[in-house]
Amino acid sequence: MKRKLITIFITLLVLLGLGFGVAFFTHTKFIDYSFFIGLAVTVIIWFFTSKGSYGSRHLDMTIQGSTGIRMEGQKFEFSPNIAFYTSLAYTIITIAVTFFLYRSYF
């Protein structure tokens, strides 16, 4: 349980840090980029924690090409972890807040 809380805290710290960093360097509001940062981090976590995805197949083909040993293909499998759920929740919350704040534009 303690490890999960630390993972949630670190994930939120990274997401908030990226958001405030982009807002600082672009001289915009934090909320303007927070959804896109959350979406990008969620996709990156999904890409690097899934088995049998494009990255895994590319690595298998590279190994096969250099060694001549055929690698067994892996079935695509994704088991979400707590960092993925945290990032997904952050993304959903930020899109809801963005729609609420900019509701007059829609």
Salt bridges, closest charged atoms under 4 A:
none
